[in-house]
Amino acid sequence: IVEAYVNLRLENRPGRGKKSNDQTAMTARQLLSILRISQALARLRFSDFVAREDVDEAIRLTHMSKASLSDDQGVSFKKRKRGEDLTS
């Protein structure tokens, strides 16, 4: 978990093509969310222990969530620029 968290933090460092005020930067709060999601996935399996697969899936979900934020921001900006309705 620590290794994955460090890698995610390194990906979001300024100078890596990301803006310094990027709202999707990895934080300690997101580390806690990965732990909680891992625990929830273990509970779904009726297990008292968190398996490596639970942690891997929680990290994957975090990646996908962050990627969808980037995609949504780009789409919203493009639609506003063209003057299209965002609700359609």
C-alpha positions in Angstrom: 0.0 0.0 0.0 2.8 2.4 0.9 4.6 1.7 -2.4 1.5 2.4 -4.4 0.8 5.6 -2.5 4.4 6.8 -3.0 4.1 6.0 -6.8 0.8 7.9 -7.0 2.3 10.9 -5.2 5.3 10.9 -7.5 3.0 10.9 -10.6 1.4 14.1 -9.4 4.5 16.0 -8.6 4.9 19.4 -10.2 7.1 19.3 -13.3 5.6 16.0 -14.4 3.3 17.7 -16.8 0.7 18.3 -14.1 -0.4 21.7 -13.0 0.7 22.7 -9.5 -2.9 23.5 -8.5 -4.2 20.2 -9.8 -7.3 19.2 -7.7 -6.7 15.5 -8.3 -3.3 15.3 -6.5 -2.9 12.3 -4.2 -3.3 13.2 -0.6 -3.1 11.4 2.8 -6.9 11.4 2.8 -6.9 9.4 -0.4 -4.6 6.9 1.2 -7.1 6.5 3.9 -9.9 6.0 1.3 -7.8 3.3 -0.3 -7.6 1.5 3.0 -11.4 1.9 3.7 -12.3 0.7 0.2 -10.0 -2.3 0.7 -11.8 -3.1 4.0 -15.2 -2.7 2.3 -14.1 -5.1 -0.5 -13.0 -7.6 2.1 -16.4 -7.3 3.9 -18.2 -8.0 0.6 -16.4 -11.3 0.6 -17.4 -11.9 4.2 -13.8 -11.9 5.2 -12.2 -10.6 8.4 -8.9 -10.0 6.6 -8.0 -7.7 3.7 -6.3 -9.6 0.9 -3.8 -8.2 -1.6 -6.5 -8.4 -4.3 -8.7 -6.0 -2.2 -5.9 -3.4 -2.0 -5.1 -3.8 -5.7 -8.8 -3.3 -6.6 -9.1 -0.2 -4.3 -6.0 1.3 -6.0 -7.4 0.5 -9.4 -10.7 2.2 -8.5 -8.8 5.2 -7.3 -6.9 5.4 -10.6 -10.1 5.1 -12.6 -11.8 7.8 -10.4 -8.9 10.2 -11.0 -8.9 9.5 -14.7 -12.6 10.1 -15.0 -12.1 13.5 -13.3 -9.6 14.5 -15.9 -11.8 13.3 -18.7 -14.9 15.1 -17.3 -13.0 18.3 -16.9 -11.7 18.2 -20.5 -15.2 17.4 -21.9 -16.9 20.1 -19.9 -14.3 22.7 -21.0 -14.7 21.7 -24.7 -18.5 21.7 -24.5 -18.6 25.2 -22.8 -16.1 26.5 -25.4 -18.4 25.4 -28.2 -21.5 26.7 -26.5 -23.2 23.4 -26.1 -25.6 22.6 -23.3 -23.8 20.6 -20.6 -27.0 18.8 -19.6 -27.6 17.2 -23.0 
